[in-house]
Amino acid sequence: MRYGRVEHGGRARWARFEGERAVLLDRAPWDGGEPDGETTGARKLAPVAPSKIVCVGRNYRAHAEELGNEVPNEPLLFLKPPSALIASGQDVVWPPASERVDYEGEVAAVIARRMRDVDPAAAAAGVFGLTCADDVTARDLQRADVQFTRGKGFDTFCPVGPWIESEPPPLDAITLRTRIDGELRQEGRTDQMVWGIAALISFISGVMTLEPGDLVLTGTPEGVGQLATGQTVEVEVEGVGTLRHGVRAHGSAP
């Protein structure tokens, strides 16, 4: 099933999507949300409202190699702020401080229950569903700072959507594709990850408590590259959907 959030009655509401119809829920679906009305044509918001966005770097060997990096001995974790989230259909805004902004298509997992120090089996059972994400990166700032916070953390630098699929394919058998203006730039499978999704979540839970609704971005395959204003990015996750977003200059009209 497909879940997310919509704007309804001037506020954000959780919803289950059935074609063009949004069945409104009285709370988040992982909390047992029950139907509470319905609507059509409501504006879709980012399908998550996490307490934190946990990301992993260099989780595909070929991607690490294309950037001249070694694969780390343990998952390389970093955070994006929730303020970086935008919905499918919105634009990434190019920050004036950067001269190079890159796309990084990723599979993202949405956490269903509180997890601390769980094993991979429990981690897999604690995934509510999957969505599509773009770990947008100001590459020049990331390299200059030698850490990821500024280069990864600008407002609009985490497009997510278009929804959460609660019944995705097996976590180790999912294909990811990223297209720029319709041209295929990235294609990878989750079985090519250095650390699979369940192993990643297990590792993260040994560092920080994962809360229901938290978002875990699982790494990007080879083929990352530079964006330009006016381009359209599509991140397709097999069995989930396709995230689409534009890129515009700071200060330009959406």
N, C-alpha and C positions, 0 to 999 in steps of 0.2 A: 504494500500500500504506500501511497505518497502522502507525506505530511509536510507542513510548513507553517508559515505565518502570513497573514494578510492584514491590510489596513481596513478596519470596519468600525463605523461609528466613531471615527476620530482616534482610534487606538489600535494597538497591535493585538491580533487574536490568533490563537492556534487553530489550525484547520486540517482536515483531511480532504485531499483533492480527488474528485471523481469526475473526470473529463473537465468541462468548463465550470463545474459546480464546486464550491468550497463548502464543506460541511464544517461549521464552526464547532470548536471544542471548548469545554469549560476550563480546561487546564492542559498542560503539555501532554502529548500522547504517551510518553514513557511514565507519566504519573497516573495513567488510566483515564485520560481525558474522555469525557462523554459528549455526544452531540448536543449542541446548544444553539440551534438555528442553522441557517444556510444562506449563501449568497452566490451571485454570479458576477463576474467582471470586476471583482475586488482586486486592488493592486497587491501583487505579491511582494512581500518583504524578504529579507534574508531569512532562510528557513530555520535559523538557529539564533539563540540569544545566550551564548555561553558565558560562564564566569571566566574562562580562559581559552585561548587557542594555542595548542601545543603543536609544534612543528618539528620535523626531523630533516637534517641535511645529509646529503651524500648517501642516500639509501638505495640508489641504483649505481652500480659500479661504473657503467659507461658514462653516466652524468658526472660523477666525481672526476673521471679521467678527462672529460672534455673541458673542464675548468682547471685542470692541472692540479687536482687535489688527490690526496690519498684517501682510501676508505678508512674511517676511524675504527678503532677496536671495539667501541661501544657506540650505540646510537648517539648522534650529535643533536642535542635538543636546543630549541630556542622558542621564544614566545612571540606571538603577535597580539596586540591589544584588541579587545572587542570593538573598539572604535574604528578599526580598519575594515570592518565588514560592510559589504554592499550586496545588493540582490542582483540576480540575473536580470539583464536589461539595463542596468545602470552603468555609469562610466567610471573607470579609473582616472583620477586626476593627476597629471604629471606635476610633481613638485618642482618649484623653481630651483631648489638646491641641487638637483640632479641633472646630469647630462645623458645618463643611460638608464633606462628602465626596461627590465626584462620580464617576460612571462615564464611561469613554471606551472604547468598543468599538474594537478594532483588528485588522487582519491582521498576523500576525507571521511573519517568515521565519527559518528555522533554517539556519545556515551549515554547509556540508559540508567545506570545505577552508580551509587557511590563505590569507588574502588580504591583500595589501598593495599599494596603488597600482594597482588593477586598473581596467580600463575597464568600461563597463556590460555589454558582451557577456560578459566573463569573470565579472562579478559575478552575472549571471543564471545562468550555468553553475555557479556555486559555491553555489547555493541547494539544500539537500537537500530541503526541503519547507516547507509552511506549516502554521501552527496558529492558533488563536484566542486573543486576549488582551484583558484589560481593564486599561487604564492608569489604575488608581484613583488619585484625586488629592484631597488635602486642600486644597481651593481657597483657603480663607482663609489657610492657612499659606503656600501658594505665592505669593499676592499680598503677604502681609506680608514675606516673605523676599526677594522680587524675584529669586529663582532657585529651582530646582526640587528640590533634593536632599531637603529635609525633607518637603515636601508630596507628593512622589512616592515616597519611599523607605521608608515604614513597613513593618514585617513584614506580610505578607498582601496588600500593595498591587499584586501582579502575578499575578492568576489567569491560568493558561494551560492549554489543553487543548481537547478531551479527549485528543488524540493529535496526531502529526505526519502529515500526508498527503504522501507523497512523489511523488504524481502529481496535483497540483492543476490547475485550469484555468490558461490563460495568465495571467501575472502582471498584465497590463494589462486584464483582463476579468473581475474577480472582484467579486461583490456582498457587502457586509457589512451585517448588520442587528443592532441591539441592542434587546432587549425587557426591560422592567421589569414583573414580575408579569404577563407575557403581553402587555403593551401595547407596540406598536412605537414606539420613541423615535428611533432612528437608522437611516438607510438611505443607503448610498453605494456608489460603484464605484471600483475602483482607477484607472480611466481619468480620474477627477476629481481625482486627486492633483496637487499642484503639481510634485512630483518623483516619478516612478514608482519602483517597488521596486528595479529594477536600478540606476537612477541614484542612488538613496539609498545603496545598498550600495557602489557605486563611490566616492561622496563620502566615506562613512565610512572606507573603506579607505585614503583619502589622509590621514586624521587618525590612525587607530589600526589596528594589525594585528588583523584578525578571525580568530579561532581556530575550528576545528571545534566545533560545538555551541553557538556563540554565538547569541544571540537578538536580532533586530532588529524592534522595533515601529515600524510605518510611518506612524502618524498616525491621527487620528480624524475622521470626518465631523461635520457639524453635528448638533445635537440632544443634546449633552451636558447633563447635569442632575444635580440633587442626589439622593443616596440617602437612605434611612431604614432603621433597623434593622428586621429582619424581612422585607425585600424579597428577591426572587429576580431575579438578573440573568442574561440569556441573550445570548451573543454568537455569532451564526451567521455563518460564512464559507462562501460557496457552494463546493461541491465539497470541503469539508474536514470540517465537522462543527459542533457546537454546544457551546460552553463554558457551564456553569451554575455559579453560586456564590450563596451567601447573604450576608447582612450581619448581623452581631451586635455588640452592645455589648461594650466591653472588660470582661473579668471575668465575662461570662456563659458558660454552658455551651454547648459546640458542639452 
